[in-house]
Structure formats: C-alpha cells, structure tokens
Amino acid sequence: MLRKAATIRYVSYVLGTGLTLANLFLITYLLDIYQFAVWGVANSLVYIFSQIGQLTYVQYIEKYFPNYSVEKMNYYLYKFLKTISLLPILWISILFLIEYFGYFEKFNADNLIILFLIIAGLTTVESSIELSAKYLLAQKETPKFDLYELLLFKLTRLVIFYFLLANGYSVYFLLLTNLILRSLLLIKTLNYKSQGVLKILKKIFRSKIFEKNLDKLSYTFTAFMIKTLQVTFLNILFIILSISAKNETIANYSLGILIINNLRPVFASLSGLLTPIISKNIYGNKDNTTLFSFVASINRIFISLVTVLTIYIVDYKFLISYFLESFDDNIYTIILVSVFASSIASLYIPNFLNLLFSNKEKYLLRIVLVNFIFCMFLFYILRETSFIDLLYIYLLFELISFYIFKYMNNLTSFTTANTYSFFATLIYLATYLSGYGTSFLLLFVCIIFIGYDIKKFIKQFSNYDSIKDKDYGTK
C-alpha cells in the first residue's frame, strides 16, 4: 500500500508542481506589482489563519485515527468540521482589526469587505481540507485525494487563471476562483465513497460540538502549538516585513513565500505518508529505524536532483526570465533559496513524528519555542542588513529543527541514510550563493554521487521490500 500511495503521490505532486509553477509565473507576469503584493499577503494570511483554524484536530487525527474504527473516525471528523465552520466571523473580525491600524492602505485595495470574506472563506475551507486529507491518510486512501487535487484543483485552476488574467480580471477574481475550486475539492474528498453530499452535510450539521470535542487536549494542544510555530514562522516573518516594506519588496518576497508554501508539501510527500505507520508502530512497540533510513535516502536524492537543476535554471534564467521582467535580479537568488529551504522539512518529519507520538510533545514544544524566539529575534536584528535575510532566517530555523530532532532520536551519526550526493549538493549550493557561479567540476561530482546513491538505494529498496510486510503495516 505504501508503494502505491508513494508512487501516486510523487507523480501527482511532480505534475502538480509543474502546474503550480506555471500558474505562479503566469500571475507574476500578468498582475501588476500592487495586485501581486495583495495576492501574496492574502495567501499568507490564509496560511496562518487556516493553521490556527484547525484548532487541535489535525494532531488528534494524526495520532489516534489510525487506531480507530471507521465509524469512530467519522464521529469525530464531522464534529470537528462543524466546529471549524463556525469560525469565519472570527477571521473577519481580525481582518477588520488589522485594517483599523492601516495595514492594507499601501496596497491601494478597494472593496476590502469582499477581500475579507474571501480570505475567511478560504481559511475555513483550507482548514477543513487539511482535516479531511489526514482522515483519508488514516484510512490509507491518499491516492484518491492526490488525484482529486491534481485534476480538480491544480489543472483546472491553471486554465481558469489564464482566462481571467488574459482578460484583465483583478486579483479578487483569482482568490474567488481559488475559494470555489478548493470548496469543490473539499466536497469531493468528503464524498470519496459516493455516500451523497447532502447525507454528509446532514451528519456534519447534526453533530454535537459540545460533546467530546476536545478529547486528549493535553496532548493535542501541545502538538498543535508545535505545528503552529513550525508552519507559520515564515509567513509571520513575511507579514512583519510587509508592514514597513515597499510593494516591490513585498512582491519579491511573495514569490519566495509562495514557492515554499507550494513546494514544501511536494518534498515532504513521502514523509507525510508515514504518519499512520509511525503511529501504529509505536502503539505496537515496533522499531522505525529501517523505515526512516529508507525514506531519508529517497528524500535526499530527490532534493539533490531538484537543487542542482534549480541552480542552472536560475543561473541561465531558462524560460523564467520572460515572466520575471518586472522583478530585479535578486529574484533569482530568492527562487533558489526558496526551493532548497522548502525541502528541509522532509528530512526531519519522520523523526519529529516519532518523538511526538512517543509522548515527548512537551519537551518538543520547549525546543521549538526557543528556536522560534531565537530566529525571530535574529530576524529583527538583521532585517535591515540584507535583502535576502528573511529566507536565510527561515532556512536556519529549519536546519536547527532538523539537527535537534535528529539528535533527540539518537541519530547523530552521518552514516544513517548517508547520501554523498546530498552533501555534494550542499557544497555546490553554498559556493554558488557565495558568488562563485556554476562549476562544471562540482556538477560532475554531484552527478557521479547521485548515480552512486541511486544504485545504492535500489539495493536498499530490495532489502527493505523483503521485510516491509513483517515489520510495518505498509502492505
């Protein structure tokens, strides 16, 4: 089952990434600088609000649903979705409070009430989709969600966005299109067994939200705070920066933020599939080390390939320069750093989940909170010294998380999931960002090591394939 789910997820995410990047560059080319800034800020607000709007439910689903019956899962899911549906008034109130302090004045935006309604609607839908996706993951039905998202959302969105942008429609229509398509994706996800939409909506409506709504609160609230700090860190930095920055700077960073928000799930696609397996293995006292090593090898090889390719795309400005005429040359460095920064989470997610599900959530919260405060303070000190510091601070935040979770899992040896191509790629990336440009020698070394690691991985895959059904519930 893991092999099928991983294959479909990788293929759908890679194709979806191509569609998303095409959509992103289309927006950068056809929207003016003010509207693109609004697009970036609106998406960051939705990202932050939707994370908070999930309350503690995603954490509950991730840890406990894999060990529940379908009936019990449905009982809690419908209750959770009903609670989330009551929150839009909160998001609208917060947006009006932000507007009271003049935050939106610099964007020359009209009809702010429409913008606020769309943001509140998107927040609710995104929170609900996240819960529904985790629900399908617990039932090992992720291929359905991945295909729905690729075809119903990403492909359809590109076609509609092209029509809207080519005909001069404003950013509000783009956001409204996102809301409609994401709502359709949510409906399709909930109705994946073709039970009937009205039947499902009735069950959600009849759910009693004041009954067993906050079970396991000690764990779920702590885990919720950890995830909130992790996934909102970058977007909070961006919102802080946008208060005083010019629209041109906001637009530049908007592209970087959007790249990270869209590519991070792609890099973490395989790691994310491990959630129910890790939960069941810990419940059954099974060791996850072999599985983690296997997944880490795949992720590091994939990161190496994508990073090396991105170095040459931004260096030669292959295709993308046509869409980035209104940006300065710093945008290419932003793209490269954003692509690499979005990959780090895939390396620590398995270790993080293993610690989280092993009742170490309170210790994890302290560690993540200290990391959050330290990097936020560093950003405050350095934000006036470098145009690119926001992304470097985020990269530092992710790398600290990676090494801490690795250390806590007693995986301090680099021999674990050792991939030479990954370290060669890090060296190449560092030299390129230091101003030395591309290097045929380093490219050759990276290619040789990538080939070697792929060959080694194939052997590792054969060994893992022979024991997976015995050691893990991946069949």
Residue pairs with C-beta under 8 A, 6 or more apart in sequence:
1 140
1 474
1 475
2 273
2 277
2 468
2 472
2 474
3 474
4 143
5 140
5 142
5 143
5 273
6 269
6 270
6 273
8 142
8 143
8 146
8 147
9 142
9 143
9 146
9 269
9 270
9 273
10 269
10 270
12 146
12 147
12 149
12 150
13 146
13 265
13 266
13 269
14 266
15 150
16 149
16 150
16 154
16 266
17 262
17 263
17 266
19 150
19 154
19 155
19 157
19 158
20 154
20 262
21 259
21 262
22 158
23 154
23 157
23 158
23 161
24 255
24 258
24 259
24 262
25 320
25 323
25 324
26 158
26 161
26 162
26 165
26 323
27 36
27 39
27 161
27 165
27 174
28 36
28 255
28 323
28 324
28 326
28 327
29 322
29 323
29 324
29 325
29 326
30 165
30 166
31 39
31 165
31 171
33 247
33 248
33 251
33 326
34 107
34 108
34 109
34 247
35 170
35 171
36 171
36 251
36 254
37 107
37 242
37 247
37 250
37 251
37 254
38 107
38 109
38 115
38 171
39 171
39 174
39 175
39 254
40 238
40 250
40 251
40 253
40 254
40 255
40 257
40 258
41 107
41 239
41 242
41 250
41 254
42 115
42 118
42 119
42 171
42 175
43 254
43 257
43 258
43 261
44 235
44 238
44 239
44 254
44 257
45 95
45 119
45 123
45 239
46 119
46 122
46 123
46 126
47 126
47 231
47 232
47 235
47 261
48 232
48 235
48 236
48 239
49 91
49 94
49 119
49 120
49 123
50 122
50 123
50 124
50 126
50 127
50 130
51 227
51 228
51 231
51 232
52 228
52 232
53 84
53 87
53 91
53 123
53 124
53 126
53 127
54 84
54 127
54 130
54 131
54 224
55 80
55 83
55 84
55 224
56 214
56 217
56 220
56 221
56 223
56 224
57 80
57 83
57 84
57 131
57 220
58 130
58 131
58 134
58 224
58 227
59 219
59 220
59 223
59 224
59 227
60 76
60 80
60 215
60 216
60 220
61 76
61 77
61 80
61 131
61 134
61 135
61 138
62 134
62 138
62 223
62 275
62 279
62 353
63 216
63 219
63 220
63 223
63 279
63 356
63 357
64 216
64 279
65 73
65 76
65 134
65 135
65 138
65 276
66 138
66 275
66 276
66 279
66 280
67 279
67 280
67 283
68 76
68 138
70 139
73 135
73 138
73 139
74 203
76 212
76 215
77 131
77 132
77 135
78 200
78 203
78 204
78 207
79 207
79 208
79 209
79 211
79 212
79 213
80 131
80 213
81 128
81 131
81 132
81 204
81 207
82 204
82 205
82 207
82 209
83 209
83 213
84 124
84 127
84 128
84 131
85 124
85 128
85 204
86 209
87 123
87 124
87 127
88 120
88 121
88 123
88 124
89 120
91 116
91 119
91 120
91 123
91 124
92 116
92 117
92 120
95 116
95 119
95 120
96 116
98 104
99 112
99 116
103 243
104 112
104 115
106 247
107 247
109 115
111 172
114 172
115 172
115 175
118 172
118 175
118 176
118 179
119 175
121 179
121 183
122 175
122 178
122 179
122 182
125 179
125 182
125 183
125 186
126 182
128 186
129 182
129 185
129 186
129 189
132 145
132 186
132 189
132 190
133 142
133 145
133 189
134 275
136 142
136 144
136 145
136 189
136 192
137 272
137 273
137 275
137 276
138 275
138 276
140 276
141 192
142 273
144 189
144 192
145 189
145 192
148 185
148 188
148 189
148 192
149 185
152 181
152 184
152 185
152 188
153 181
153 182
153 184
153 185
156 181
157 177
157 178
157 181
160 177
160 181
161 174
161 177
164 173
164 174
164 177
165 174
187 197
190 197
190 200
191 197
191 200
214 220
219 359
219 361
222 361
222 362
222 364
222 365
223 356
223 361
225 365
225 369
226 356
226 361
226 364
226 365
226 368
229 368
229 369
229 372
230 368
230 401
233 372
233 375
233 376
233 394
233 397
234 257
234 260
234 390
234 394
234 397
235 257
235 261
236 376
237 376
237 379
237 390
237 393
237 394
238 253
238 254
238 257
238 390
240 379
241 249
241 250
241 253
241 383
241 390
242 250
242 253
245 253
248 328
249 387
251 327
252 327
252 328
252 330
252 331
252 334
252 387
253 334
253 390
255 327
255 331
255 334
255 335
255 338
256 334
256 335
256 337
256 338
256 390
256 391
257 338
259 335
259 338
259 339
259 342
260 338
260 341
260 342
260 394
263 338
263 339
263 342
263 343
264 342
264 343
264 345
265 272
266 342
267 299
267 302
267 303
267 306
267 342
267 343
267 345
267 346
268 345
268 346
268 349
269 346
270 295
270 298
270 299
270 346
271 295
271 299
271 345
271 346
271 349
271 350
272 349
274 291
274 295
274 349
274 350
274 353
275 353
276 473
277 288
277 291
277 472
277 473
277 474
278 288
278 350
278 353
278 354
278 357
279 357
280 286
280 473
281 287
281 288
281 291
281 472
281 473
282 288
282 354
282 357
282 358
286 471
286 472
287 471
288 350
288 354
290 464
290 467
290 471
291 350
291 464
291 471
291 472
292 350
292 351
292 354
292 411
292 417
293 416
293 417
293 460
294 417
294 460
294 461
294 464
295 350
296 347
296 350
296 416
296 417
296 419
297 417
297 419
297 453
297 456
297 457
297 460
298 457
299 343
299 346
299 347
300 347
300 417
300 419
300 421
300 422
300 453
301 419
301 421
301 422
301 450
301 453
301 454
301 457
303 340
303 343
303 346
303 347
303 422
303 425
304 419
304 421
304 422
304 424
304 425
304 446
304 449
304 450
304 453
305 450
306 339
306 343
307 339
307 340
307 343
307 425
307 428
307 429
308 425
308 428
308 443
308 446
308 447
308 450
310 335
310 336
310 339
310 340
311 336
311 428
311 429
311 432
311 438
312 318
312 438
313 319
313 320
314 320
314 332
314 333
314 335
314 336
315 332
315 432
315 437
315 438
317 332
320 332
320 335
324 331
324 332
330 387
330 388
333 388
333 433
334 388
334 391
336 429
336 432
336 433
337 388
337 391
337 392
337 395
337 433
338 391
340 395
340 429
341 391
341 394
341 395
341 398
344 395
344 398
344 399
344 401
344 402
345 398
345 401
347 402
348 398
348 401
348 402
348 405
348 406
351 405
351 406
351 408
351 409
351 411
352 364
352 401
352 405
354 409
355 364
355 405
355 408
355 409
356 364
360 408
367 404
367 408
368 401
371 397
371 400
371 401
371 404
372 397
374 400
375 393
375 394
375 396
375 397
375 400
378 393
378 396
379 389
379 390
379 393
382 389
382 393
383 389
383 390
386 392
406 412
419 449
419 453
420 449
420 452
420 453
421 446
421 449
421 450
421 452
421 453
422 453
424 442
424 445
424 446
424 449
425 446
427 442
428 439
428 442
428 443
428 445
428 446
431 439
431 442
432 438
468 474
468 475
469 475
